[in-house]
């Protein structure tokens, strides 16, 4: 469901749907329902944390998301540079 009924929920529902689909590709469609349990668990945990701890948890999650992005950037950089040189040579 993309529209959650209130404008503030539009982004959350789009993001949740996107993450749900990505998780299905990573761990298999038959196990992607575990994401719903993770969201419920994190909601309960977040409600018991202080604001500073919650901000720290979110910052940690963002840092963890940067690891695969930077790894793929470093691994693919030589291939991208080669493709760029071939493209520029054709121009």
N, C-alpha and C positions, 0 to 999 in steps of 0.2 A: 504494500500500500504506500503510495507516494504522498498523498495528502492526508495528514493526520488530523485535520479538522480545525487547526489553528495555525496561523502563519509561522509561529515559532517551531512547530513540529515538522514543517516541510523539509527543512535541511536535515534534521535528525533522521527522519524516515528515509530520505534519499541516501544518506550516508550509511545507515544501518543496512539497507537493502544491498548497497554496493559491497559492503564488507561481508555480508552474508553470502553473496555470490562468489566473491574472491576466496573466502574460506572453503566454499564448496569445491572450487578448483584445486585448492591446496590439499585438503584432507579427504576429499570425496563427497559427493552429494548426499550419500546416506548418513554421513556423520556431521553435516553442517548445522544440524539443530542444536549441537552443543554450544554454539555461539549464543543462543538465547539464554542458556543457563549461565554462561559467563557474564552476560549483560545483567541478569538478575543478581548474581553474586556480587558484581562490582557495584551495583546500585546500593545494595545492603551495606557493603563495606564502606562505601563513600559516605553514607549517611551517618556512620559512626566515627568517622575521622574528623580531625580538626581541619580548618581551611588550609593551613600551611601544609599539613600532611597530604591533603588532596591535591594541592598544586604540585607538590613534589612527586606524587604518583603520576599525575598527568605529564609532567616534565620527563619523568623516567620513561613513560610510554612513547613520547615523541622521540627520545633519544634511541630507544630500541628500534623505532621505525626507520631511523636514519642509517642504521647499520647495513641492512640489505641494499638500500639505495646507494650508499657510498661504495659498497663492495661491487655492485654491478657496474657502477660508473668507472671504477678503476679497472675492472676486467674488460669492459667494452671499449675503453678509450682508444687503444691501438687500432681496433677494427673501425671505429668511427673516423679516426684520423686518416686511415688508408682510404676509406670510401670518400672522404672529403678531398683528398689529393687526386683521386681518379676523377671525381666530378669536376674539380677546378681545371684539370688538364683537358677535359673535353670541351670546356667553355671557350 
